[in-house]
Amino acid sequence: MNNRARYLPILLYIVIFAAALMLVLSLFAQPDVLEIDYSQMRELFVKEKVESFTYDPNDGVVVLQLHAPFENETKVQHELASLSIFYDDLGELISEQQAKDILTEYNYVPVQEPSWFVQLLPYLILMIIVLVVMYFLMARAGGGSAAAAKFSKANVRVGAGDKKVTFDDVAGAKEEKEELQEIVDFLRDPKKYQRIGARIPKGVLLVGPPGTGKTLLAKAVAGEADVQFLSISASDFVELYVGVGASRVRDLFNEAKKGAPTIIFIDEIDAVGRRRGAGLGGGHDEREQTLNQLLTEMDGFGSNEGVIVLAATNRHDILDPALLRAGRFDRQVYVNPPDVRGREEILRVHARNKLLADDVDLKVIAKGTGGFTGADLANLLNEAALYAARLGVPVITMSVLESSILKVLAGPEKRSRVSLRRDLNMTAIHEAGHAIAMYHLPTADPVHHITIVPRGNTLGLTVHLPDEDSTHWTRNEMLDEIVGLLGGRVAEEIEFNDISTGASNDLKRVTAIAHDMVAKYGMNARIGAVSYDNGDEIFVGRDYERTKTYSEQTAGTIDSEVKQVIDNAYEKCTQILRGDYAKLKEVAQFLLDHESMSRLQFEACMKNQPIPAQAESLLSNYQTAQDEAEPE
C-alpha cells in the first residue's frame, strides 16, 4: 500500500501531461477533410458529383461524399454561415437529385423559419426593460418613490437607549446637573416659570474636553424628563447629495414639534456647525446648507415652542458665531475634568457592580489620579476588573488598581521585548536623570514611581503625581517642568558623552511649554505681557479671513526667546545632575538591578538612608498623608 501511494502522484502527473499534449495536438493538427468554400460546394451539387452529405448542427459543418475525386479527395466539407440560406439555394436541387437516386443518403432536416412575432419578441422584451428602468430613475429624481422619501428623513433615535440613565448616575458635575435640572423642571411644569415671565433657553450647549461626561449628561436629561427625547449625531445630517442634510434637519424639527414638549440632542455638533466659509470655494456646499437650515429652525421666522435643543462638542472654538448667539444656544454649560472630590464620586458610581477588596480606598485612588476624566476613571476600573480576572483573583485589590493606573497612563508592560545591555543602561540613566532633576526642583511634583520596563511605546517611565489638585500653573512651575523634562537628555550627555532619540517626546513637550510661556502667557521679560497666540490648531474657515497679528521681526524674537528659555533650563539641569552625579549612578544601578523603584526607595536613596527591599505601593503616600490628617 505504501508503494502504491508513493507512485500515485507520479501517475497523476503523467495523466495530466498526456491530456495536455493531446489537447495541444488537437488544436494544431490539420483537418483530415478538405475544406472548400461555398461556391465550390454549390458547383459540386449542380454538376451532380455529390453522392451523399451529412450536416452537424453543433458546428454547422456539411460533409460531402463525392462520386468522383475532387482535387484528389473523395470527401470535402464546408462550414455553413446560415442553414436557411443553404436550404433556400439548394433545397429544390437536393430534392430532385434524391428522386433520381443521385443522392443516396443525407441527414439534412430543413429548418422552419420562425414567425415574425417570435423574431420581434426579443426586441419587445428589451424595450420593456428600458422603459421600466427609466420609470424608476425618473421617480427617484422627482422624489415620488418611497425610497427617496425615506432617504431625506432624519436617522433619529427616540429615547436614550435601553438602559435608563438618571442624574444619580452622573457624578462629579454638581453645577452642570443643576443647570440641566432647571430645563427638566420647566418641561415638567412650564407654568411655574411662565408665571413670572421667564423664558426657557431654546438651546443648551455642553462644552468640554473628551471624556468629561457630556453625552452622559444628555442621557440623564432624557431619563429625568418625562417628555419626548430625540437624539441624533451631527454626522448623520451630512450626505454626498446636496440638500439631503437640510431636509433631514427639517424632518427632525417637524417630528419634534408634533410631540412637543421635546428635547433634541445633537451629539458632536461641530460636524455641521463649523464656521461658514471653510470651503473657500463659496458657501454652497452640503455642510453649510445644513447649518443654515439648523440656524433657521432654532431661531427663525417659524415657532418652535416646547422644543429645546441640547448639543455637545469639544471644539467650541470652531463653531459658527451665529450658532452661539443668544436665542439659539442661550446657555453654554462647561463640563470640566473633575476635581478630587468629583473623581471619588465618579469612582463610587462605576464601582457599584465591581467586587472590591477591603484594602481598596477610593479616596486614595481619587487623589492619585489627578487629571483623569470620567471616561478615564471608568476605563481604570474596567481595566482593573479585567486584570483581576486574568490573574484569577476573586476581587479587585489595591495593587491591581495601581497596576491599572500605570497601564492607563503609559500602556501595558512589554517584558517580552528583548533589549541590549547598552539600551538598558541608557534607559536607566535617562529615567534617573528625570527623577533626580525633579527631586532638586522646589515646585516639581514628587516622583512616585520609576521603571525601565517597557510600556506602550516607551522604554522607561518616571511617574510624578501632585499631592494636591491645582488650577493654576505659575511661571516657576513651568520652568521647573522644563528642567525636569530635560533631565533624561542631560543625563545621557553627562554619562555617555552622547545623546539618543529617547528624548524626542520630552523635547516636544519642552518646546510647547516654552512657546506658550513666551507667546501665549506673556511670561517673558523681552516680549512683555503680550499674547501672540493664534490658537492651538489651524482651522481654515477661521484663519483664512484673519491675518497674523505680529510682524516677522516679532516672530523671530519669539523663536529666539523660546530657545533662550530652553537653553537656560538645559544649563540649570546640567548643574543639578553634575552636582549629584553619584546619586545619578546609584539610582541608575538600582533600576538595572530591580527594574523599578518606588517613591520610598527613591527618597531613601537621595537622603543616604538604607534603601528598603520591599517596594512601596504607588499610592501609599496618599494613604499615609490621609492617616496623619485623621485624628485618633
C-alpha positions as CSV (number, residue, x, y, z in Angstrom):
1,M,0.0,0.0,0.0
2,N,2.8,2.4,0.8
3,N,4.5,1.8,-2.6
4,R,1.2,2.4,-4.4
5,A,0.6,5.6,-2.5
6,R,4.1,6.8,-3.3
7,Y,3.6,6.2,-7.1
8,L,0.1,7.8,-7.3
9,P,1.3,11.4,-7.6
10,I,3.7,10.4,-10.4
11,L,0.9,8.6,-12.3
12,L,-1.3,11.7,-11.8
13,Y,1.3,13.9,-13.3
14,I,1.7,11.6,-16.3
15,V,-2.0,11.6,-17.0
16,I,-2.2,15.4,-16.8
17,F,0.8,15.7,-19.1
18,A,-0.7,13.3,-21.7
19,A,-4.1,15.1,-21.6
20,A,-2.4,18.4,-22.2
21,L,-0.3,17.0,-25.0
22,M,-3.4,15.6,-26.7
23,L,-5.2,19.0,-26.4
24,V,-2.3,20.9,-27.9
25,L,-2.0,18.3,-30.8
26,S,-5.7,18.6,-31.5
27,L,-5.5,22.3,-31.6
28,F,-2.6,22.5,-34.1
29,A,-3.5,19.4,-36.1
30,Q,-4.6,19.8,-39.7
31,P,-8.2,18.6,-40.5
32,D,-8.5,15.2,-42.3
33,V,-11.2,16.5,-44.6
34,L,-10.5,19.1,-47.4
35,E,-12.2,22.5,-46.6
36,I,-13.9,24.2,-49.6
37,D,-15.8,27.4,-50.0
38,Y,-19.5,27.8,-50.7
39,S,-19.2,28.4,-54.5
40,Q,-17.2,25.2,-54.8
41,M,-19.7,23.2,-52.8
42,R,-22.6,24.6,-54.8
43,E,-20.8,23.7,-58.1
44,L,-20.4,20.1,-56.9
45,F,-24.2,19.9,-56.2
46,V,-25.0,21.4,-59.6
47,K,-22.7,19.0,-61.5
48,E,-24.3,16.1,-59.6
49,K,-21.0,14.9,-58.2
50,V,-22.3,14.6,-54.6
51,E,-23.1,11.0,-53.6
52,S,-24.3,11.8,-50.0
53,F,-23.8,14.5,-47.4
54,T,-24.2,14.9,-43.6
55,Y,-24.8,18.0,-41.6
56,D,-23.6,18.5,-38.0
57,P,-25.9,21.1,-36.2
58,N,-23.3,21.6,-33.4
59,D,-20.6,23.2,-35.5
60,G,-22.7,23.9,-38.7
61,V,-20.4,21.8,-40.9
62,V,-21.6,20.0,-44.1
63,V,-19.5,17.0,-45.1
64,L,-19.9,15.8,-48.8
65,Q,-19.1,12.3,-50.1
66,L,-18.3,12.6,-53.8
67,H,-18.9,10.2,-56.8
68,A,-15.5,11.2,-58.3
69,P,-12.4,12.7,-56.6
70,F,-12.2,16.4,-56.3
71,E,-8.6,17.6,-56.1
72,N,-7.7,14.0,-55.2
73,E,-10.2,13.9,-52.3
74,T,-13.5,12.0,-52.3
75,K,-14.7,13.7,-49.1
76,V,-14.8,17.5,-48.6
77,Q,-16.5,19.8,-46.1
78,H,-17.8,23.4,-45.7
79,E,-18.9,25.4,-42.6
80,L,-22.2,27.0,-43.3
81,A,-22.9,30.6,-42.3
82,S,-26.7,30.1,-42.4
83,L,-28.6,26.9,-42.8
84,S,-31.7,28.7,-44.0
85,I,-29.8,30.3,-46.9
86,F,-28.4,26.9,-47.8
87,Y,-31.9,25.4,-47.9
88,D,-33.3,28.3,-50.0
89,D,-30.5,28.0,-52.5
90,L,-30.1,24.2,-52.9
91,G,-33.1,22.6,-51.3
92,E,-35.0,22.1,-54.6
93,L,-32.0,20.7,-56.3
94,I,-31.3,18.3,-53.5
95,S,-34.9,17.0,-53.7
96,E,-34.6,16.4,-57.5
97,Q,-31.2,14.6,-57.2
98,Q,-32.7,12.4,-54.4
99,A,-35.6,11.5,-56.7
100,K,-33.1,10.5,-59.4
101,D,-31.0,8.4,-56.8
102,I,-28.0,10.7,-57.4
103,L,-28.1,11.5,-53.7
104,T,-28.3,8.2,-51.9
105,E,-28.1,9.4,-48.2
106,Y,-28.3,12.6,-46.2
107,N,-29.4,13.5,-42.7
108,Y,-30.5,17.0,-43.6
109,V,-33.7,18.3,-42.0
110,P,-34.9,21.7,-43.3
111,V,-35.2,24.4,-40.6
112,Q,-38.5,26.2,-40.3
113,E,-38.3,29.9,-40.3
114,P,-39.8,31.4,-37.1
115,S,-42.8,33.6,-37.3
116,W,-42.5,37.4,-37.4
117,F,-43.8,37.7,-33.8
118,V,-41.1,35.3,-32.5
119,Q,-38.5,37.3,-34.3
120,L,-39.8,40.6,-32.8
121,L,-40.2,39.2,-29.2
122,P,-36.6,39.9,-28.0
123,Y,-36.8,43.5,-29.1
124,L,-40.1,43.9,-27.3
125,I,-38.6,42.5,-24.1
126,L,-35.6,44.8,-24.3
127,M,-37.8,47.8,-24.9
128,I,-39.9,46.9,-21.8
129,I,-36.8,46.7,-19.6
130,V,-35.5,50.1,-20.8
131,L,-38.9,51.7,-20.0
132,V,-39.1,50.2,-16.5
133,V,-35.5,51.4,-15.7
134,M,-36.4,54.9,-17.0
135,Y,-39.5,55.0,-14.9
136,F,-37.7,54.2,-11.6
137,L,-34.9,56.7,-12.4
138,M,-37.4,59.5,-13.0
139,A,-39.5,58.6,-10.0
140,R,-36.4,58.8,-7.7
141,A,-35.3,62.1,-9.3
142,G,-38.7,63.5,-8.7
143,G,-38.9,62.3,-5.1
144,G,-42.0,60.2,-5.9
145,S,-40.7,56.9,-4.7
146,A,-40.8,55.6,-1.1
147,A,-37.0,55.1,-1.1
148,A,-36.4,58.8,-2.0
149,A,-38.7,59.9,0.7
150,K,-37.0,57.7,3.3
151,F,-33.6,59.0,2.2
152,S,-34.4,62.5,3.2
153,K,-35.7,61.5,6.7
154,A,-33.5,62.1,9.8
155,N,-32.0,59.0,11.3
156,V,-33.3,59.9,14.7
157,R,-33.4,57.7,17.8
158,V,-36.2,58.1,20.3
159,G,-35.1,57.9,23.9
160,A,-31.6,57.4,25.3
161,G,-31.3,53.7,24.9
162,D,-32.4,50.5,26.7
163,K,-30.7,51.4,30.0
164,K,-32.3,54.4,31.7
165,V,-29.8,56.9,33.0
166,T,-30.6,59.5,35.7
167,F,-28.8,62.3,37.4
168,D,-27.9,59.8,40.2
169,D,-25.7,58.0,37.6
170,V,-23.8,61.3,36.9
171,A,-21.1,62.2,39.5
172,G,-18.6,65.0,39.7
173,A,-20.7,67.5,37.9
174,K,-22.9,69.2,40.5
175,E,-23.3,72.6,38.9
176,E,-23.8,71.1,35.4
177,K,-26.6,68.9,36.8
178,E,-28.3,72.0,38.4
179,E,-28.2,73.8,35.0
180,L,-29.9,70.9,33.2
181,Q,-32.3,70.2,36.1
182,E,-33.8,73.6,35.5
183,I,-34.7,72.7,31.9
184,V,-36.2,69.4,33.1
185,D,-38.3,71.2,35.7
186,F,-39.5,73.7,33.1
187,L,-40.6,70.9,30.7
188,R,-42.5,69.2,33.6
189,D,-44.1,72.4,34.9
190,P,-43.8,75.3,32.4
191,K,-46.4,77.5,34.2
192,K,-44.1,77.8,37.3
193,Y,-41.6,79.8,35.1
194,Q,-44.1,81.5,32.8
195,R,-46.0,82.9,35.8
196,I,-43.1,85.3,36.5
197,G,-42.3,86.0,32.8
198,A,-39.3,83.6,32.5
199,R,-38.4,82.2,29.1
200,I,-36.7,78.8,29.0
201,P,-33.5,78.7,26.9
202,K,-34.0,77.4,23.4
203,G,-30.7,75.7,23.3
204,V,-28.0,74.4,25.7
205,L,-24.5,73.7,24.5
206,L,-22.4,71.3,26.5
207,V,-18.7,72.2,26.1
208,G,-15.7,70.3,27.5
209,P,-12.8,68.1,26.8
210,P,-13.4,64.5,25.6
211,G,-14.5,62.0,28.2
212,T,-15.9,64.5,30.7
213,G,-19.4,63.2,30.5
214,K,-21.3,65.5,28.1
215,T,-23.2,62.7,26.4
216,L,-23.9,61.1,29.8
217,L,-25.5,64.3,31.0
218,A,-27.7,64.4,27.9
219,K,-28.8,60.8,28.6
220,A,-29.5,61.8,32.2
221,V,-31.8,64.6,31.0
222,A,-33.6,62.1,28.9
223,G,-34.0,59.8,31.9
224,E,-35.2,62.6,34.2
225,A,-37.6,64.3,31.8
226,D,-41.0,62.7,31.2
227,V,-41.0,64.2,27.6
228,Q,-40.1,63.1,24.2
229,F,-36.3,62.8,23.7
230,L,-34.9,62.7,20.2
231,S,-31.1,62.1,19.7
232,I,-29.0,62.2,16.6
233,S,-25.4,62.5,15.6
234,A,-24.5,65.6,13.6
235,S,-22.6,63.5,11.1
236,D,-26.0,61.8,10.2
237,F,-27.1,65.0,8.6
238,V,-24.2,65.2,6.1
239,E,-24.5,63.2,2.9
240,L,-22.9,63.1,-0.5
241,Y,-26.0,64.6,-2.2
242,V,-26.6,68.3,-1.7
243,G,-29.8,69.2,0.1
244,V,-30.3,66.0,2.0
245,G,-28.8,67.4,5.2
246,A,-31.2,70.4,5.2
247,S,-34.2,68.2,4.5
248,R,-33.2,65.9,7.4
249,V,-33.0,69.0,9.8
250,R,-36.5,70.0,8.7
251,D,-37.8,66.5,9.3
252,L,-36.1,66.3,12.7
253,F,-37.8,69.5,13.9
254,N,-41.1,68.7,12.4
255,E,-41.2,65.4,14.3
256,A,-40.1,67.3,17.5
257,K,-43.0,69.8,17.1
258,K,-45.5,67.0,16.7
259,G,-44.6,65.5,20.1
260,A,-43.8,68.8,21.9
261,P,-42.6,69.3,24.6
262,T,-39.5,67.6,23.2
263,I,-35.7,67.6,23.8
264,I,-33.5,67.3,20.8
265,F,-29.9,66.1,21.5
266,I,-27.3,66.6,18.7
267,D,-24.0,64.9,19.5
268,E,-20.7,66.3,18.1
269,I,-22.4,69.3,16.6
270,D,-19.1,70.6,15.3
271,A,-19.6,68.2,12.3
272,V,-22.2,70.6,10.9
273,G,-21.8,73.7,13.0
274,R,-18.4,74.8,11.8
275,R,-17.8,78.4,10.9
276,R,-19.1,79.1,7.4
277,G,-16.6,79.9,4.7
278,A,-14.4,76.8,5.4
279,G,-14.8,75.6,1.9
280,L,-13.0,78.6,0.3
281,G,-14.9,78.0,-2.9
282,G,-18.2,79.6,-2.0
283,G,-20.9,78.9,0.6
284,H,-22.9,76.4,-1.4
285,D,-21.7,73.1,0.0
286,E,-23.7,70.5,1.8
287,R,-22.4,71.2,5.3
288,E,-23.2,75.0,5.1
289,Q,-26.7,74.3,3.7
290,T,-27.3,72.0,6.7
291,L,-26.0,74.7,9.1
292,N,-28.2,77.4,7.5
293,Q,-31.3,75.2,7.9
294,L,-30.3,74.4,11.6
295,L,-30.0,78.2,12.3
296,T,-33.4,78.9,10.8
297,E,-35.1,76.1,12.7
298,M,-33.6,77.1,16.0
299,D,-34.5,80.8,15.8
300,G,-36.0,81.8,12.5
301,F,-39.5,83.1,11.5
302,G,-41.0,79.8,12.5
303,S,-42.1,78.9,16.0
304,N,-40.5,76.1,18.0
305,E,-42.4,76.4,21.3
306,G,-41.8,73.4,23.5
307,V,-38.7,72.3,21.6
308,I,-35.3,72.5,23.4
309,V,-32.0,71.7,21.6
310,L,-29.3,70.1,23.6
311,A,-25.9,69.7,21.9
312,A,-22.4,68.6,22.8
313,T,-19.0,69.4,21.4
314,N,-15.3,69.5,22.4
315,R,-14.4,72.0,19.6
316,H,-16.2,75.1,20.8
317,D,-13.6,77.4,19.1
318,I,-14.6,76.4,15.5
319,L,-18.4,76.8,15.8
320,D,-20.1,79.5,13.8
321,P,-20.8,82.6,15.8
322,A,-24.4,82.7,14.6
323,L,-25.0,79.3,16.2
324,L,-23.7,80.5,19.6
325,R,-25.7,83.7,19.9
326,A,-28.5,84.2,22.4
327,G,-31.8,82.9,21.0
328,R,-30.2,79.8,19.6
329,F,-27.8,78.4,22.2
330,D,-28.7,80.7,25.1
331,R,-26.7,78.8,27.6
332,Q,-23.3,77.2,27.4
333,V,-22.5,74.6,30.1
334,Y,-18.8,73.9,30.5
335,V,-18.1,70.4,31.7
336,N,-14.6,70.4,33.1
337,P,-12.5,67.4,34.3
338,P,-13.5,66.5,37.9
339,D,-11.5,67.6,41.0
340,V,-10.5,65.1,43.7
341,R,-14.0,65.1,45.2
342,G,-15.6,64.6,41.9
343,R,-13.2,61.8,41.0
344,E,-14.1,60.0,44.2
345,E,-17.8,60.3,43.4
346,I,-17.3,59.0,39.8
347,L,-15.3,56.1,41.1
348,R,-18.1,55.2,43.5
349,V,-20.6,55.2,40.7
350,H,-18.6,53.0,38.4
351,A,-17.6,50.7,41.3
352,R,-21.3,49.8,42.1
353,N,-21.1,46.5,40.1
354,K,-17.4,45.8,40.9
355,L,-16.1,43.4,43.6
356,L,-13.6,45.4,45.6
357,A,-11.3,44.1,48.3
358,D,-11.3,45.5,51.8
359,D,-8.0,47.3,51.2
360,V,-9.3,49.4,48.4
361,D,-9.8,53.0,49.3
362,L,-11.4,55.0,46.5
363,K,-10.4,58.3,48.2
364,V,-6.8,57.3,47.8
365,I,-7.3,56.4,44.2
366,A,-9.0,59.7,43.6
367,K,-6.1,61.6,45.0
368,G,-3.6,59.7,42.8
369,T,-5.5,60.2,39.5
370,G,-5.2,63.9,39.0
371,G,-6.2,65.0,35.5
372,F,-8.3,61.8,34.9
373,T,-11.7,62.4,33.2
374,G,-14.8,60.5,34.0
375,A,-14.1,58.2,31.0
376,D,-10.6,57.6,32.2
377,L,-11.8,56.6,35.6
378,A,-14.4,54.2,34.2
379,N,-11.7,52.7,32.0
380,L,-9.4,52.4,35.0
381,L,-11.9,50.3,37.0
382,N,-12.7,48.2,33.9
383,E,-9.0,47.5,33.3
384,A,-8.6,46.6,37.0
385,A,-11.6,44.1,36.7
386,L,-10.1,42.6,33.6
387,Y,-6.6,42.3,35.2
388,A,-8.0,40.7,38.3
389,A,-9.9,38.2,36.2
390,R,-6.8,37.4,34.2
391,L,-4.8,36.8,37.4
392,G,-7.6,34.6,38.9
393,V,-8.1,37.0,41.8
394,P,-11.8,36.9,43.1
395,V,-11.8,40.6,43.9
396,I,-10.1,43.8,42.8
397,T,-7.3,44.7,45.2
398,M,-5.4,47.9,45.7
399,S,-2.3,46.5,43.9
400,V,-4.4,45.6,40.9
401,L,-5.8,49.1,40.8
402,E,-2.2,50.6,41.0
403,S,-1.1,48.4,38.1
404,S,-4.1,49.5,36.1
405,I,-3.2,53.2,36.7
406,L,0.2,52.7,35.2
407,K,-1.4,50.8,32.3
408,V,-3.9,53.7,31.6
409,L,-1.0,56.2,31.9
410,A,1.6,54.5,29.7
411,G,0.2,51.3,28.3
412,P,0.7,47.6,29.2
413,E,4.1,46.2,30.2
414,K,6.2,44.6,27.5
415,R,8.5,42.4,29.4
416,S,9.0,40.1,26.4
417,R,10.8,42.8,24.4
418,V,14.5,42.0,24.1
419,S,16.7,44.9,24.9
420,L,20.5,45.2,24.5
421,R,22.6,45.9,27.6
422,R,23.6,49.3,26.1
423,D,19.9,50.3,25.7
424,L,19.1,49.2,29.3
425,N,22.0,51.3,30.6
426,M,20.9,54.3,28.6
427,T,17.2,54.0,29.7
428,A,18.3,53.6,33.3
429,I,20.4,56.8,33.1
430,H,17.7,58.6,31.3
431,E,15.0,57.9,33.9
432,A,17.4,58.5,36.8
433,G,18.1,61.9,35.2
434,H,14.4,62.8,35.2
435,A,13.9,61.7,38.8
436,I,16.9,63.5,40.3
437,A,16.3,66.7,38.4
438,M,12.7,66.7,39.7
439,Y,13.9,65.9,43.2
440,H,16.0,69.1,43.4
441,L,13.4,71.4,41.9
442,P,11.3,73.2,44.6
443,T,8.0,73.2,42.7
444,A,8.2,69.9,40.8
445,D,5.7,67.2,41.7
446,P,7.1,64.3,43.8
447,V,8.4,61.2,42.0
448,H,6.1,58.3,42.7
449,H,7.5,55.5,40.5
450,I,10.5,54.9,38.2
451,T,10.8,51.9,35.9
452,I,12.8,50.7,32.9
453,V,10.2,48.1,32.0
454,P,8.9,49.0,28.5
455,R,5.3,50.2,28.5
456,G,3.4,51.1,25.3
457,N,5.8,52.9,23.0
458,T,8.2,54.0,25.9
459,L,11.3,52.1,27.1
460,G,11.0,53.6,30.6
461,L,8.8,55.7,32.7
462,T,9.1,58.2,35.6
463,V,5.7,58.9,37.2
464,H,5.4,62.1,39.2
465,L,2.0,62.9,40.6
466,P,0.9,66.0,42.5
467,D,0.0,65.7,46.2
468,E,-2.9,68.1,45.7
469,D,-5.0,69.4,42.8
470,S,-4.1,72.8,41.5
471,T,-5.9,75.0,39.0
472,H,-3.0,77.4,38.2
473,W,0.4,76.8,36.7
474,T,2.9,79.5,37.7
475,R,6.0,80.6,35.7
476,N,8.4,79.0,38.2
477,E,6.4,75.7,38.0
478,M,6.6,75.8,34.2
479,L,10.3,76.5,34.2
480,D,10.9,73.6,36.7
481,E,8.8,71.4,34.5
482,I,11.1,72.2,31.5
483,V,14.2,71.4,33.6
484,G,12.7,68.1,34.8
485,L,11.8,67.1,31.2
486,L,15.4,67.8,30.1
487,G,16.8,65.6,32.8
488,G,16.9,62.5,30.6
489,R,18.7,64.2,27.7
490,V,21.2,65.9,30.0
491,A,21.9,62.6,31.9
492,E,22.7,60.8,28.7
493,E,25.1,63.5,27.6
494,I,26.9,63.5,31.0
495,E,27.2,59.7,31.3
496,F,27.9,58.7,27.7
497,N,29.1,61.9,26.1
498,D,26.5,61.2,23.5
499,I,22.7,61.6,23.1
500,S,20.0,59.3,21.8
501,T,16.5,59.5,20.2
502,G,14.9,58.6,23.6
503,A,14.2,62.2,24.5
504,S,12.2,63.1,21.4
505,N,8.9,63.3,23.2
506,D,10.5,65.2,26.1
507,L,11.8,67.8,23.6
508,K,8.4,68.3,22.0
509,R,6.8,68.9,25.4
510,V,9.6,71.3,26.4
511,T,9.3,73.3,23.2
512,A,5.5,73.6,23.6
513,I,5.7,74.8,27.2
514,A,8.4,77.3,26.4
515,H,6.5,78.7,23.4
516,D,3.3,79.0,25.5
517,M,5.3,80.9,28.2
518,V,6.7,83.4,25.7
519,A,3.9,83.8,23.1
520,K,0.7,82.9,24.9
521,Y,1.0,83.7,28.6
522,G,3.3,86.8,28.4
523,M,5.9,85.4,30.9
524,N,9.0,86.7,29.0
525,A,10.6,90.0,30.0
526,R,11.7,90.8,26.5
527,I,8.4,90.1,24.8
528,G,6.4,91.6,27.7
529,A,2.8,91.0,28.8
530,V,1.5,90.5,25.3
531,S,-0.2,87.4,23.9
532,Y,0.7,86.4,20.3
533,D,-1.2,83.1,20.4
534,N,-3.3,82.3,17.2
535,G,-4.9,79.2,18.6
536,D,-3.6,75.7,19.2
537,E,-5.0,74.3,15.9
538,I,-5.3,75.6,12.4
539,F,-8.9,75.9,11.1
540,V,-9.1,77.1,7.5
541,G,-12.5,78.6,7.8
542,R,-11.4,80.8,10.6
543,D,-7.8,81.5,9.9
544,Y,-8.3,82.3,6.2
545,E,-10.0,85.6,7.0
546,R,-7.5,86.5,9.7
547,T,-4.1,88.0,9.3
548,K,-1.1,87.5,11.6
549,T,-1.2,89.9,14.5
550,Y,2.6,90.4,14.7
551,S,5.5,91.1,12.3
552,E,8.2,88.7,11.1
553,Q,10.6,90.5,13.4
554,T,8.4,89.7,16.4
555,A,8.2,86.1,15.2
556,G,12.0,85.9,15.1
557,T,12.1,87.4,18.6
558,I,9.7,84.8,19.9
559,D,11.8,82.0,18.4
560,S,15.0,83.3,19.9
561,E,13.3,83.8,23.4
562,V,11.9,80.3,23.3
563,K,15.4,78.9,22.6
564,Q,16.8,81.1,25.4
565,V,14.3,79.7,27.9
566,I,15.2,76.1,26.9
567,D,19.0,76.8,26.9
568,N,18.8,78.3,30.4
569,A,16.8,75.3,31.6
570,Y,19.4,72.9,30.0
571,E,22.2,74.7,31.8
572,K,20.4,74.5,35.1
573,C,19.6,70.8,34.6
574,T,23.3,70.2,33.8
575,Q,24.4,71.9,37.0
576,I,21.9,69.8,39.1
577,L,23.0,66.4,37.6
578,R,26.7,67.1,37.6
579,G,26.4,68.2,41.2
580,D,24.7,65.0,42.2
581,Y,26.4,62.6,39.8
582,A,26.9,59.9,42.4
583,K,23.2,59.6,43.1
584,L,22.5,59.6,39.4
585,K,24.7,56.5,39.1
586,E,23.3,54.9,42.2
587,V,19.6,55.3,41.1
588,A,20.5,54.0,37.6
589,Q,22.3,50.9,39.1
590,F,19.3,50.2,41.3
591,L,17.0,50.3,38.3
592,L,19.3,47.9,36.4
593,D,19.2,45.5,39.4
594,H,15.5,45.8,40.3
595,E,13.8,47.2,37.1
596,S,11.6,49.5,39.2
597,M,11.9,52.0,42.1
598,S,9.2,53.3,44.4
599,R,8.9,56.8,46.0
600,L,10.0,55.4,49.4
601,Q,13.1,53.7,47.9
602,F,14.0,56.8,45.8
603,E,13.7,59.2,48.7
604,A,15.7,56.9,51.0
605,C,18.5,56.8,48.4
606,M,18.5,60.5,48.0
607,K,18.7,61.0,51.8
608,N,21.6,58.5,52.2
609,Q,19.3,56.1,54.1
610,P,19.2,52.3,53.8
611,I,17.0,51.5,50.8
612,P,14.1,49.2,51.8
613,A,14.0,45.9,49.9
614,Q,10.2,45.9,49.7
615,A,8.9,48.3,47.1
616,E,6.3,50.8,48.3
617,S,3.0,50.9,46.5
618,L,2.3,53.7,44.0
619,L,-0.4,55.4,46.1
620,S,0.9,54.7,49.6
621,N,2.0,58.2,50.2
622,Y,-1.7,59.4,49.8
623,Q,-2.7,56.8,52.3
624,T,0.0,57.9,54.7
625,A,-1.0,61.6,54.4
626,Q,-4.6,60.7,55.0
627,D,-3.8,58.6,58.1
628,E,-1.7,61.5,59.5
629,A,-4.5,64.0,58.8
630,E,-7.2,61.9,60.5
631,P,-7.4,62.3,64.3
632,E,-7.1,59.3,66.6
